[in-house]
Amino acid sequence: MRFAIRSIEKAYKLLNPRGIFVLTTHSIFVPGPYGKDLAKLIGKIIKFYTKRLLGINMEERSPFDIIIKEQNIYAHFSNPFRIKRLLKKVGFSLIIVGSDERLALRKYQGINYIFHEPVYYVCTK
């Protein structure tokens, strides 16, 4: 997550006043083909911290990392609430947070966006 913090801080510094910053992430709350359902997620968290405690070399940087070896893809699934807090902490003002076509239509989504992918964060400095 430190990489994400540094990246967001850098984007904030580079953005012009009143500039727009758009970030997209995957949500840990979306069940899907890469094993993000709750039971698998809990198992992955336990396995991650057990390996870390035992000093086993790991590719993952956090329990929410997923490395899809057959496609050579590295993905990180984030907690949307944590990303919102991080954006605010860095100094961004959130314009809208949402997912899919509801974002384009600017429809109110409550917290339903956390159950869709990707999650979009539109903010300004």
N, C-alpha and C positions, 0 to 999 in steps of 0.2 A: 504493500500500500504506500510505502514511502516514495516509490517511483511515481505513483499517481499524484501524490501530494506535490512533489517537485514539478511535475508536468503542469498541473493546474496553476501553481504559483507562477510558473514561467509564462503561461498563457495570459494570466492576469496582468503581469508586468508589461507584456508586449502589446496588449490590447489598447487601442485608443480610447480616450474617455467617451462614454456612451456607445462604444463598440459592442457588437454582439458576439457571444461565444456560444457554440453549440457542441455538446458532448453527448455521445451515445454509449450505453453500456448494456451488458447482459444482466438480467436479474436472477439472483439466486432462488427466487420464489417461483420460477417458471419450470414446471416439469417438462422434460424433453428428452431427446435422443441421447444426450450426453450425461445422463445420470444425475440430474439436478433434483430429483424428487427427494422429499424430506428424509426418508429412511436411508437412501444412499448417501445423502449429504451428511447425516449424522455419522454413518460408518466411515465416510471419508475424513471427517474431522478427527475422529478417534484414531484412525490409521495415521493421519498426518502427524498428530502430536506424539503418538507412540514412536514413530520413526525418528522424530526430532529428539525425543528424550533418549533414545537408544543411540543417537549419533549416526544414524544411517544416512548415507548420501541420497539427496532427493532432488528431483528436477523442479518440483512444485515450490512456489514461493509462499503460498498460503493454502489453507485447506479448500479455498474456493477456486483454485487454479485447476484447469483441466487441460491436459496435454493430449491432443488427439493425434496419436503417433502415425496412424495409417494415412493421414492427410497432412502431416507436418504442420499442424496448427496448434498454437498456444492460445488459450482463451482464459480470461478471468471473469468470474461471475460475481457481481457486486451486490451489496445491499443498497438498494436505491435510497433508503433513508440516510445511510452513512454518506453517500455521495452528495446528497443535498446539504447535509451539515458541513461537509468539507468545502463545497463551493461557497457557502455563506461565510465560513471561517476565513477563507482566503480573501473575501471581500466582494464577491460577486453578488448581484441582486438577481434573484430568480424571476424570470418573466413567466415561464410556463414549464411544467414538467409533465411528460405524458408519453404516450406510445401510439403507434400506427396512425390510421387516418383521423382519429379523434384529435390528435395534436394539430394536424393541418386545419381541421375545422374549428379548433380552439374550443372544443366542448369540454365541460367540466368532467373530470374523471375521478374525483375523490382520490382514494388510494388504489383504485383498480389498475392503474398503470403498472404497478409492481408485478402484476401477474401476466404481463405481455412483454414481448421482445420486439425490437430493442426498446430501451427506455431512453427518451430524449430529454436533455436538460438545456433550455435556452435561457441564457443569462446575459446581463450587461454589467459593465464596470461602474 
